[in-house]
Amino acid sequence: MPDRLLPLFPAHPGGRSPVTCEYRCGNACAHPEANESGNAYFGDVVKDISRRRVFKAGAVMAAAAGGFAALSGTAAASPLQKPQPSRPVPGTDFDPVPPNKLDQVSIPAAYDQRVVVRWGDPVVAGAPKFDFTKQTAAAQAKQFGYNNDFVGLIPQDALGLTNLLVVNHEYTTEVHMFPADQYDPANPTEEQVKIAWAAHGLSVLLTRRDPVRGGLEVVPSRYGRRITLDTVFEVRGPAAGSKFLKTSADPSGRKVRGTQNNCSGGVTPWGTVLSGEENFDQYFANSDKVTDPVEAARLKRYSVGSGTSTRKWERFDKRWDVSQEPNEPNRFGWVIEIDPNDPDSTPVKHTALGRFKHEAANIKIAADGRVAVYSGDDSRFEYIYKFVSKGKYKPGKSAHARRHNSALLDEGTLYVGRFTGDSPAAEIDGTGKLPADGEFDGRGEWIPLASGDKSFVDGFTAEEVYVFTRQAADKVAATKMDRPEDIEPNPVNGRIYAALTNNSDRGATGKAGADEPNPRVGNKNGHILEWDEDGGDAAATRFSWRLLLVCGDPKAADTYFGGFPKDQVSPISCPDNVAFDRHGNLWIATDGNALGANDGLFSVPVTGPERGHVKQFLSVPVGAETCGPVVTDHLVLVAVQHPGENAASSANPTSHWPDGGTAQPRPSIVSVWKKGRFGLPGRIGER
């Protein structure tokens, strides 16, 4: 059959291709935002705040900022004072990689790299060798899935030489997964659809870090496991058994088949993995046939698809047809948990953490031992959430400790964030110009939504809060953010860091305008937000925040790098995933670079005179996105997602990475290490 091209789409923000937009998020950027709520944004709220209240808030902020100032190493009274360059911070001493458009993983001099695992490689014993032209669903169910995103390492020994590697497979791009003469986007075969179901989910592998040659390699073991769209999940927490989760296939509302669009995630302190179900809406069809106005509004708030879907799955299983199974979309959009140490364990969907487009979920232990889970809703004008458990953490990683701590995520309080700036509205003009106090900063509060069977939102039952969390957050006037993605606590300074990728519609007609936590209209490059919970306690209900980075071209007036001299930093655009090394440096992976270069991985110190000194550590191949990442003393891991996806199909690939020659591109995990003395690996970020 002829090579079928995708229809032409409107212009896409950033550096993403139309193919990526269509298959990853259902071309969300070409559709109206799902959030049509009339929430007041800060530009409106500040008009109603008297100068007396602003000064009072400033006094509170000044007191809270003592922790910021002490940790940053700069004087709070002189926010405009630029620090003088000093010696590189440990972990960031490398020669930065220049922006480029090469079809390779580019790394600093004196470093080496190796592909750990690629799409189609064996995961489960008995997996056949990958054959691009002769794929089967049975084979894919045993092979490494497609479009790897989150990467987690779970140590199996004291030295961290042996680790369980857990990887998310976010989505499938069928026009690249199959030979162009085999795949017709308008008429996929049932086997091709089942291959795609098997290519979603997660992979678990045992790996070993080579202490002599460097890098990471897969080791055959009993831990090898694939979790797919056919894997049965247990639904737990306050919405388990809800009438909104019941379907003809599952009248109990407690057993869900599969997980999909798993974006980022997190390794828990007890050694399990949390993963966020993100753009689940695009897989469903025919929401326009739902006539009940309440149900229709709920589906619209989550952008659940009308008409036929891109992948046409509804032709082969009615659960993807909303007109036949209106509750099936409600069974996705959760945080899931898997136990890689137990290959026979049943994975879980945690309803107490709310349902939305979870980018990730990461944990910090509160002062009293309770567990706080942070998560962002990755869409334009969506919100940042926190869950605080009722019970307390039990140290250890035994099977008993894992069961006890996992159960903590089933009972507690779900909150949504409200961020308030401390500058007059006139100083936040949408250009990215810093206000008079020299920083974008302010205070914030966590607004409770529900706890157990108690709702704190007028007009919502607790059950409705958990299943239709977006609408509950609308009702309490949470702050509309610029695509909140990965959110992680810094293990060294205790602050929380969130990547806000971009929002080209900020300030557009009828849309929320610039506010201090989202200070640019037409925000194409994104920013990094950090906050200190009051008292450093993850269970606190108030916090102090500020922007660490306002990303983009350092030569542009609307960028900010923590006060560091802009002529000494690497350009960075569209922050997505974040991680920390043991020194507390922030590492940022980008998605959709709007500056004309390939995406990459960047390091940035967050304290001291080098705060804000962004340096590019690596870049990924043509058309690819940087995901993961993991940074240890001796190893950096990144997931190279959708290489070559700026091509219309597999007929004319724009990338041949990682195998080179004329090979089709394959999403893969890459390990990078420092070449040290005597042929042994050195430490990352040290000369």
DABELVEN-V855495 format. One record per run of one state. SS is the DSSP state (H for helix, E for strand, C for the rest). FROM is the first residue (numbers start at 1). TO is the last residue. If there is no record, write none. Layout:
# DABELVEN-V855495
{{SS,FROM,TO} {SS,FROM,TO}}
This chain:
# DABELVEN-V855495
{{C,1,17} {H,18,25} {C,26,27} {H,28,30} {C,31,41} {H,42,48} {C,49,50} {H,51,72} {C,73,75} {H,76,78} {C,79,105} {E,106,107} {C,108,110} {E,111,118} {C,119,121} {E,122,122} {C,123,136} {H,137,140} {C,141,142} {E,143,143} {C,144,147} {E,148,155} {C,156,161} {E,162,169} {C,170,173} {H,174,177} {C,178,189} {H,190,199} {C,200,200} {E,201,209} {C,210,215} {E,216,219} {C,220,224} {E,225,227} {C,228,231} {E,232,236} {C,237,254} {E,255,257} {C,258,261} {E,262,267} {C,268,272} {E,273,277} {C,278,279} {H,280,283} {C,284,284} {E,285,285} {C,286,286} {H,287,289} {C,290,292} {H,293,301} {C,302,312} {H,313,315} {C,316,317} {H,318,320} {E,321,321} {C,322,327} {H,328,331} {C,332,334} {E,335,338} {C,339,347} {E,348,350} {H,351,353} {C,354,357} {E,358,358} {C,359,361} {E,362,365} {C,366,369} {E,370,377} {C,378,379} {E,380,382} {C,383,383} {E,384,392} {C,393,398} {H,399,410} {C,411,411} {E,412,421} {C,422,424} {H,425,427} {C,428,430} {E,431,431} {C,432,440} {E,441,451} {C,452,453} {E,454,455} {C,456,461} {H,462,467} {C,468,468} {H,469,475} {C,476,480} {E,481,482} {C,483,483} {E,484,489} {C,490,495} {E,496,500} {C,501,502} {E,503,503} {C,504,514} {E,515,515} {C,516,517} {E,518,518} {C,519,519} {E,520,520} {C,521,522} {E,523,523} {C,524,526} {E,527,533} {H,534,536} {C,537,541} {E,542,550} {C,551,551} {E,552,552} {C,553,559} {E,560,561} {C,562,565} {H,566,568} {C,569,571} {E,572,572} {C,573,574} {E,575,580} {C,581,585} {E,586,590} {C,591,599} {E,600,604} {C,605,614} {E,615,619} {C,620,624} {E,625,631} {C,632,635} {E,636,641} {C,642,649} {H,650,652} {C,653,667} {E,668,675} {C,676,676} {H,677,679} {C,680,680} {E,681,681} {C,682,687}}
